Amino acid sequence: MINDSKNITLIMVAILGAGLSILMGLAAYQYEINALNLQFKNEMNEKAASIEREISVKLEVLYAIKSFFNNSEFVSEVEFNHFTQAILARHPDILALEWAPKIQQDDRSTFTAEKRKLYPHFEITQQHSQGLMLPAKRRPVHFPVVYYQPQSQNELIFGFDLLSEPKRAKAIHSAIDTNQAKATELINLIQFSAEKAGFLVFLPVYQSKPITTEQRRQFTKGLIIGAYLFEDLLTEVFDRSNASYYDIQIFDSTESQDTLLFVHTTSSTIQAETDSYFSKTLKPIHGRQWTLIATPSEAYFEQTMSPMPYIACVVSLLFVVLIMTFSYVLVIKNKLLEQSKLHLEAISRTDSLTNIANRRHFDEVILNEWSRARREKTPLTLLMIDIDHFKVFNDTYGHVRGDACLKEVAQALNQSVTREYDFVARYGGEEFAIILPLSNHVNLIAERCRHNVEALQIPHRNSPSGSVVTITVGVATLTPDADKDLNQLIVQADTALYQAKEQGRNCVVFA
Ligand SMILES: Nc1nc2c(ncn2[C@@H]2O[C@H](COP(=O)(O)OP(=O)(O)OP(=O)(O)O)[C@@H](O)[C@H]2O)c(=O)[nH]1
């Protein structure tokens, strides 16, 4: 029972320990994830800053071209090409740099004729819905692209009237009215198919220094245009970094509905199961409000996660195993100690010759039985037994035979009582005692003892009272009460034994 409860305690402690180890591992894992989330957010903040830097550098070149125009009465095509080629050499990720003068409808034919001297097929154009370039419709003002670099891939924009398309027109009007660079929303660039979306930035150039909106509209000389593709513009930002570990999207959130401008997807399609989600509104870029959204992939966490949580879990599990082993060894040791203690106790209560209870054990048992009988007001019987003329037996046959005789007598007495709580002990020397609690057949048992010993037929040739070994029994029964004590019972049994001896031995006498 005790062992069972110890085992259950051990198992409980093991389960608790294992649970705590797992909890520790999970806590370490969560700590790691939180740290990685923070690291991811920091990385993304840096990325957002470098996107802002990259874009602003690319857009700044327009101001350099504007200064070039402001410092010159007339910029020729050769001069424009020369100036912008130098810029494009340093910024190959700019799709095109262009110049579009303002042409009043009244001047359109003169302007066209002038251009045709050099370019016989020149026309101010606009794009048909199916992509064809057709002559631009009549409108009060045109902004046809006349200078552009690089020349290759951009031929379609030559003569294209920027005001013919509403998204471009919206940014142009805003740029002219405010004297600021203005970017379009996401548009399909003329020179590419629909998949290659980008944006244009317009920077107005004026004839003098107009102050009011009206003056700006009136004195607009033309527009400097920068054409950009998102993928080209942001390639450098993402190439420089370990971009395969996260998805990035850039939205234009200027209008009420967000427009997706740019997507960078990782090779790993699995999104990490974390709440890591980064969103940042970039600094306004020439009238456009862009938002960067980034999510890490599972690979990001796999790559950057340290083995610390697993180590913590394994180490604490090992610790639990160690404690459990130690506790188990202690339990086993205690069990062995307990067993040897019980064994020693049993030895200390047993007579080493006859293997029945010794005097010490007798004293304990008779005391307990006396108390019980007193509590329960029941009779308690004591048989005092003595082997007749044992000294003579020893003298006749020697001590070794004497010992053997004692053993046989003890065995016979033991077999004479059948109830579990009847108790046989060696009282000392050749004397035995039997305690019979609650017995109704005391005389029968005493007589059976005497008879069983005689029936052993152990020869006793020099005995004055017979030819075999016999015993004499003195019996006393008392029901304990306040006036009686245990000693009385023992004295009475002893007296009965003495009387039996007097009566010639090999008999039973009751007190
Ligand atoms: N062999 C052997 N003899 C023992 C042992 N213990 C006591 N004796 C002997 O038992 C004898 C007891 O002798 P007595 O007390 O005179 O009693 P008795 O000879 O039996 O005489 P009665 O009791 O009057 O019949 C002594 O000789 C003891 O040496 C023992 O363990 N082994």
The ligand as an SDF file (V2000), in Angstrom:
LIG
                    3D

 32 34  0  0  0  0  0  0  0  0999 V2000
   19.4010  -29.1130   25.8820 N   0  0  0  0  0  0  0  0  0  0  0  0
   18.9120  -28.0300   26.4390 C   0  0  0  0  0  0  0  0  0  0  0  0
   18.6370  -28.0080   27.7060 N   0  0  0  0  0  0  0  0  0  0  0  0
   18.1190  -26.9020   28.3000 C   0  0  0  0  0  0  0  0  0  0  0  0
   17.8940  -25.7750   27.5560 C   0  0  0  0  0  0  0  0  0  0  0  0
   17.3580  -24.8190   28.3910 N   0  0  0  0  0  0  0  0  0  0  0  0
   17.2900  -25.3710   29.6280 C   0  0  0  0  0  0  0  0  0  0  0  0
   17.7360  -26.6430   29.5760 N   0  0  0  0  0  0  0  0  0  0  0  0
   17.8490  -27.5760   30.6530 C   0  0  0  0  0  0  0  0  0  0  0  0
   16.6050  -27.9020   31.2120 O   0  0  0  0  0  0  0  0  0  0  0  0
   16.8280  -28.3740   32.5350 C   0  0  0  0  0  0  0  0  0  0  0  0
   15.7890  -27.8980   33.4580 C   0  0  0  0  0  0  0  0  0  0  0  0
   15.9360  -28.5440   34.6710 O   0  0  0  0  0  0  0  0  0  0  0  0
   15.0270  -28.3100   35.8810 P   0  0  0  0  0  0  0  0  0  0  0  0
   14.6840  -26.8250   36.0020 O   0  0  0  0  0  0  0  0  0  0  0  0
   15.6450  -28.9020   37.0340 O   0  0  0  0  0  0  0  0  0  0  0  0
   13.7070  -29.0280   35.5750 O   0  0  0  0  0  0  0  0  0  0  0  0
   13.4430  -30.5530   35.2530 P   0  0  0  0  0  0  0  0  0  0  0  0
   14.6690  -31.2760   35.2130 O   0  0  0  0  0  0  0  0  0  0  0  0
   12.6410  -30.5520   33.9690 O   0  0  0  0  0  0  0  0  0  0  0  0
   12.5410  -30.9890   36.4100 O   0  0  0  0  0  0  0  0  0  0  0  0
   11.0540  -30.7550   36.5390 P   0  0  0  0  0  0  0  0  0  0  0  0
   10.6920  -29.5260   35.7760 O   0  0  0  0  0  0  0  0  0  0  0  0
   10.7930  -30.6310   37.9910 O   0  0  0  0  0  0  0  0  0  0  0  0
   10.3850  -31.9280   35.9570 O   0  0  0  0  0  0  0  0  0  0  0  0
   18.2430  -27.9780   32.9050 C   0  0  0  0  0  0  0  0  0  0  0  0
   19.0600  -29.1000   32.9370 O   0  0  0  0  0  0  0  0  0  0  0  0
   18.6870  -27.0640   31.7820 C   0  0  0  0  0  0  0  0  0  0  0  0
   20.0330  -27.1720   31.4830 O   0  0  0  0  0  0  0  0  0  0  0  0
   18.2120  -25.7790   26.1570 C   0  0  0  0  0  0  0  0  0  0  0  0
   18.0480  -24.8310   25.4400 O   0  0  0  0  0  0  0  0  0  0  0  0
   18.7060  -26.9520   25.6860 N   0  0  0  0  0  0  0  0  0  0  0  0
  1  2  1  0
  2  3  2  0
  2 32  1  0
  3  4  1  0
  4  5  2  0
  4  8  1  0
  5  6  1  0
  5 30  1  0
  6  7  2  0
  7  8  1  0
  8  9  1  0
  9 10  1  0
  9 28  1  0
 10 11  1  0
 11 12  1  0
 11 26  1  0
 12 13  1  0
 13 14  1  0
 14 15  2  0
 14 16  1  0
 14 17  1  0
 17 18  1  0
 18 19  2  0
 18 20  1  0
 18 21  1  0
 21 22  1  0
 22 23  2  0
 22 24  1  0
 22 25  1  0
 26 27  1  0
 26 28  1  0
 28 29  1  0
 30 31  2  0
 30 32  1  0
M  END
$$$$
